[in-house]
């Protein structure tokens, strides 16, 4: 007779019985990992070509999910839509975080990826299973921007990129008529100010700082919730946008820079309704154009060199070689500054409508 050693066989039953006896004798709770804890709330969000089910017993954490993803258009790629799952858990506070939460520590192993802020606030992502766990201490609710950006969005972007085989770029993306332009460049190069002026002129926002691209088709998606502007950029804000911008909440980046977080979802037609086809890649520069053109074509090979220099995480991904083969067929330019971002918008509009 064959004895089954699996969880449902005789041996498995003996192990479970022994564990139960030991647990009772030692006073262990019947559900030490709270695996059967009732999750009161759910949110099903369609973003980045997939469906993400958030589950949590915390109304505060579900409020952060709503603030980040409610009202976004559902971007759909060809093929099946991966169903992903993120559990959110709120833990008691420790009282140790008083001013600024510690910067995230990243790591991984055995197929898991993690971002850790403190002992009770971290995200663990298991891409193979399409699942993640985000735990947050009550202390961290004072820093909702960091919870959203460094834990929840960490899990969302990793799961979406890995499940769909997308290439992640740190860049903005604006679109018109289903065609998109990726706008890359260092922090402070003016990408968000240009994107805001693009919206004011009727272009669509795909994403402000994280763009996901299919490596072969070069269709781009993103999350078009917010634009982040420095106060010194207010001089370039269109008049009909001024009240919306100055009434926005202020967040503080890890660099110590304060920015106005402008929610653009209430702008009618402001978000791209579907993934867009990549028409050009622009590298925004802080250099002045002078009397020369704003857009200067980059020489052959310069695109690959700049991408390798500015996108170190994307370069390490398995889809990168296929992406590089495809993207070298896309026109690439450097965008320099002149007097007002509106001039840059006109140049981008010319590329998209040409």
matplotlib code that plots the C-alpha trace (Angstrom):
import matplotlib.pyplot as plt

x = [0.0, 1.3, 1.3, 0.7, 2.9, 1.1, -1.0, -4.2, -2.6, -2.3, 1.2, -0.1, -3.0, -0.6, 1.6, -1.5, -2.7, 0.8, 0.9, -2.5, -1.5, 1.7, 0.0, -2.6, 0.0, 2.2, -0.7, -0.2, -3.2, -5.1, -4.4, -1.0, -0.5, -4.0, -4.5, -8.3, -8.7, -11.8, -11.0, -13.9, -13.2, -12.3, -11.3, -11.0, -8.8, -8.1, -4.7, -1.6, -3.3, -4.3, -6.9, -5.7, -7.9, -7.0, -8.3, -8.1, -9.9, -8.5, -10.7, -7.7, -5.6, -8.5, -8.9, -5.3, -6.1, -9.1, -7.0, -4.4, -6.5, -10.2, -11.5, -8.7, -9.4, -9.0, -6.0, -6.3, -3.7, -4.3, -4.7, -5.8, -5.9, -3.8, -5.7, -3.5, -4.0, -2.7, -3.5, -3.2, -2.8, -2.7, -0.6, -0.4, 1.9, 5.3, 5.6, 9.2, 8.5, 8.3, 9.5, 10.2, 9.9, 13.2, 14.0, 12.9, 15.3, 15.0, 15.8, 14.6, 15.3, 13.5, 11.3, 10.2, 10.8, 10.5, 10.6, 10.9, 10.4, 10.5, 9.7, 6.0, 5.8, 6.9, 5.7, 6.5, 5.8, 5.7, 5.4, 5.1, 1.8, 0.6, 0.3, 1.7, 1.3, 1.6, 1.7, 1.7, 2.1, -0.5, 2.4, 2.9, -0.6, 0.8, 2.9, 0.3, 2.3, 5.1, 2.7, 1.2, 4.3, 6.9, 4.8, 1.5, 2.7, 5.9, 3.7, 1.4, 4.1, 6.1, 3.2, 1.9, 5.3, 6.2, 2.8, 2.6, 6.3, 6.4, 9.5, 9.4, 10.9, 11.3, 9.7, 6.5, 4.2, 1.7, -0.5, -2.8, -4.9, -3.6, 0.0, 2.4, 5.7, 7.9, 9.5, 12.6, 15.1, 16.6, 14.6, 14.1, 14.2, 10.6, 8.8, 5.8, 5.4, 5.5, 3.0, 0.6, 0.8, 0.2, -3.0, -4.1, -3.7, -5.9, -3.2, -3.7, -1.6, -0.5, 1.8, 4.0, 7.0, 6.5, 5.8, 5.3, 5.9, 5.3, 8.8, 7.7, 4.7, 5.9, 2.4, 2.7, 0.6, 0.8, -1.1, -2.3, -3.4, -1.1, 1.3, 3.9, 5.0, 7.4, 6.1, 8.6, 6.8, 3.6, 4.7, 4.2, 0.8, -2.1, -4.5, -7.5, -5.5, -4.1, -6.9, -6.7, -2.9, -2.5, -5.3, -3.5, -1.9, 1.8, 4.0, 7.7, 10.0, 12.9, 15.2, 13.5, 11.8, 8.2, 5.8, 2.2, 0.4, -2.2, -4.9, -5.7, -8.4, -11.1, -10.0, -12.4, -10.6, -7.3, -6.2, -5.4, -8.3, -6.2, -2.5, -0.9, 1.6, 5.0, 5.8, 9.0, 11.3, 12.3, 15.1, 14.3, 17.4, 18.0, 20.1, 18.8, 17.9, 19.0, 18.1, 18.3, 15.5, 13.9, 14.1, 17.4, 17.5, 19.9, 22.6, 22.4, 23.4, 22.8, 19.4, 20.8, 23.6, 21.2, 18.7, 21.5, 22.7, 19.2, 17.3, 19.5, 16.6, 14.9, 18.3, 18.4, 15.0, 14.7, 12.6, 15.3, 17.0, 13.7, 12.8, 16.1, 15.7, 12.2, 12.8, 15.8, 13.2, 11.6, 12.6, 14.6, 15.3, 16.7, 14.3, 15.9, 14.3, 13.3, 11.1, 7.9, 6.9, 4.2, 6.8, 7.8, 4.1, 3.9, 7.0, 5.6, 2.2, 3.9, 5.5, 2.3, 0.2, 2.9]
y = [0.0, 3.5, 6.0, 9.6, 12.1, 15.1, 17.5, 15.4, 12.0, 10.0, 11.4, 15.0, 14.4, 13.2, 16.3, 18.6, 16.8, 17.0, 20.7, 21.3, 19.4, 21.4, 24.7, 24.0, 23.0, 26.0, 28.5, 29.4, 31.0, 28.9, 31.5, 32.8, 34.5, 35.9, 34.1, 33.7, 37.3, 38.9, 41.5, 43.9, 45.9, 45.3, 47.4, 46.1, 48.5, 48.2, 49.8, 49.0, 46.4, 44.2, 44.0, 44.4, 43.3, 45.2, 43.6, 45.1, 45.5, 49.0, 51.8, 54.2, 52.0, 51.6, 55.4, 55.6, 53.2, 55.2, 58.4, 56.8, 54.8, 55.7, 57.2, 56.1, 54.8, 51.1, 50.4, 47.1, 45.3, 42.4, 39.1, 38.1, 40.6, 39.3, 39.2, 40.4, 40.6, 42.9, 42.5, 45.6, 45.3, 48.1, 47.3, 49.1, 52.0, 52.0, 55.7, 55.7, 57.7, 61.3, 63.5, 61.7, 58.0, 56.2, 55.7, 52.4, 49.5, 47.2, 43.5, 40.1, 36.4, 33.1, 34.9, 37.6, 41.3, 43.7, 47.4, 48.1, 51.4, 50.1, 46.9, 47.2, 49.0, 47.0, 45.5, 41.9, 41.1, 37.6, 38.2, 34.5, 34.3, 37.8, 38.7, 41.1, 41.9, 45.5, 46.1, 49.6, 50.8, 53.3, 55.8, 55.8, 57.1, 60.5, 60.0, 58.9, 60.0, 57.7, 54.8, 55.2, 55.9, 53.7, 50.7, 50.4, 51.7, 49.7, 46.6, 47.7, 48.6, 45.5, 43.1, 44.8, 45.0, 41.4, 39.9, 41.7, 41.6, 45.4, 47.6, 50.3, 53.7, 56.6, 59.2, 61.1, 60.4, 62.6, 61.7, 62.9, 60.7, 57.5, 58.5, 59.1, 60.8, 59.7, 62.6, 61.6, 63.8, 64.4, 65.8, 69.5, 69.4, 70.6, 67.5, 68.0, 71.7, 70.7, 67.9, 70.4, 72.8, 69.9, 69.1, 72.7, 72.5, 69.4, 66.7, 63.6, 62.4, 58.8, 59.1, 61.7, 59.7, 55.9, 54.7, 51.0, 49.8, 46.6, 45.7, 44.8, 46.9, 49.9, 50.6, 52.7, 52.7, 54.5, 55.9, 59.4, 60.5, 63.3, 66.0, 67.3, 71.0, 73.1, 76.5, 78.3, 76.7, 78.6, 81.4, 78.9, 77.6, 78.7, 81.1, 78.7, 76.1, 78.4, 77.9, 74.1, 74.1, 76.4, 74.6, 71.3, 69.6, 69.8, 66.7, 66.5, 64.4, 62.4, 65.1, 67.6, 69.4, 70.4, 70.0, 70.7, 67.4, 68.3, 65.7, 65.7, 63.1, 65.7, 67.3, 66.1, 63.9, 64.7, 61.0, 58.8, 56.4, 53.5, 52.5, 54.7, 53.9, 55.4, 58.1, 59.7, 59.8, 63.2, 63.9, 67.2, 69.3, 72.3, 73.9, 77.0, 76.7, 80.3, 81.0, 77.4, 74.9, 73.5, 69.9, 68.5, 65.0, 62.7, 60.9, 57.1, 55.2, 58.2, 56.9, 53.6, 55.3, 57.7, 55.0, 52.8, 55.8, 57.0, 53.7, 51.3, 49.2, 48.7, 47.7, 44.8, 43.3, 40.3, 42.3, 45.0, 43.5, 43.1, 46.7, 48.1, 46.4, 48.0, 51.4, 52.2, 52.7, 55.6, 59.2, 60.6, 64.3, 66.5, 69.2, 72.5, 75.4, 78.8, 81.4, 79.4, 75.7, 76.6, 76.6, 73.1, 72.1, 73.4, 71.4, 68.2, 68.8, 69.2, 65.7, 64.1, 65.6, 65.3]
z = [0.0, -0.9, 1.9, 0.6, 2.3, 0.8, 2.8, 2.2, 2.8, 6.1, 6.8, 6.1, 8.5, 11.3, 10.8, 11.0, 14.2, 15.8, 14.9, 16.5, 19.7, 19.9, 19.2, 21.9, 24.4, 23.7, 23.6, 20.0, 18.3, 15.8, 13.0, 13.9, 10.5, 10.3, 7.0, 7.7, 8.9, 7.4, 4.7, 4.8, 1.6, -2.0, -4.9, -8.5, -10.5, -14.2, -15.0, -17.1, -19.1, -16.1, -13.4, -9.8, -6.9, -3.7, -0.4, 3.0, 6.3, 6.6, 5.2, 5.4, 3.1, 0.7, 0.7, -0.5, -3.3, -4.4, -4.3, -6.6, -9.1, -9.1, -12.3, -14.5, -18.0, -18.5, -20.7, -22.6, -24.7, -27.0, -25.4, -21.9, -19.0, -16.1, -12.8, -10.0, -6.3, -3.6, 0.1, 2.3, 6.1, 8.6, 11.7, 15.1, 15.3, 17.1, 17.8, 16.4, 13.2, 14.0, 11.2, 7.9, 7.2, 6.4, 2.7, 1.2, 1.3, -1.8, -2.0, -3.1, -3.4, -4.2, -6.7, -4.2, -4.4, -1.5, -0.5, 3.2, 5.0, 8.6, 10.6, 10.0, 6.7, 3.6, 0.3, -0.7, -4.3, -5.9, -9.6, -10.5, -8.5, -9.6, -5.9, -3.3, 0.4, 1.6, 5.3, 6.8, 10.4, 11.6, 12.1, 8.4, 7.7, 8.4, 5.2, 2.7, -0.3, 0.7, 1.4, -2.0, -4.0, -2.3, -1.3, -3.1, -6.5, -6.1, -6.0, -8.8, -11.3, -10.6, -10.9, -14.1, -15.8, -15.0, -15.8, -19.2, -20.1, -20.3, -20.3, -17.6, -18.4, -16.0, -18.2, -19.0, -22.0, -23.8, -26.7, -29.5, -31.8, -30.4, -31.0, -28.1, -27.3, -24.4, -22.7, -20.8, -18.9, -15.5, -12.6, -13.0, -16.8, -17.0, -18.0, -15.8, -16.7, -20.4, -19.8, -18.0, -20.9, -23.3, -21.4, -21.5, -25.4, -25.7, -25.7, -23.5, -20.5, -20.5, -17.5, -15.7, -14.6, -15.2, -18.8, -19.6, -23.2, -25.0, -26.3, -29.9, -30.7, -28.7, -27.4, -24.2, -21.0, -17.7, -14.8, -15.4, -12.0, -11.0, -12.2, -9.7, -10.1, -8.3, -7.1, -9.3, -12.3, -11.5, -13.9, -16.7, -15.7, -18.0, -16.5, -16.7, -14.7, -12.0, -9.4, -9.9, -9.4, -6.5, -4.6, -4.9, -1.9, -1.4, -1.2, -0.3, -2.4, -0.9, -2.3, 0.1, -2.8, -2.2, -5.1, -5.8, -6.6, -9.3, -9.9, -13.6, -13.7, -13.3, -16.6, -19.2, -21.8, -20.1, -19.8, -22.7, -23.1, -24.3, -24.8, -27.5, -30.3, -29.7, -32.3, -30.9, -27.9, -26.6, -24.2, -22.4, -21.7, -19.4, -22.1, -23.9, -27.6, -28.4, -32.0, -33.0, -33.3, -30.1, -31.4, -32.6, -34.1, -32.2, -34.3, -34.8, -31.7, -29.3, -28.3, -27.1, -25.2, -23.5, -22.6, -21.1, -19.0, -17.8, -17.5, -15.5, -14.1, -17.5, -19.0, -16.6, -17.7, -20.0, -22.5, -23.0, -26.1, -28.0, -27.0, -28.2, -31.6, -32.0, -30.5, -32.8, -35.6, -33.6, -34.3, -31.4, -30.5, -27.8, -26.7, -25.5, -23.7, -24.8, -23.1, -22.4, -22.3, -24.8, -27.5, -26.6, -26.7, -30.2, -31.3, -29.8, -31.4, -34.7, -34.3, -33.3, -36.1, -38.8]

ax = plt.figure().add_subplot(projection="3d")
ax.plot(x, y, z, "-o")
ax.set_aspect("equal")
plt.show()
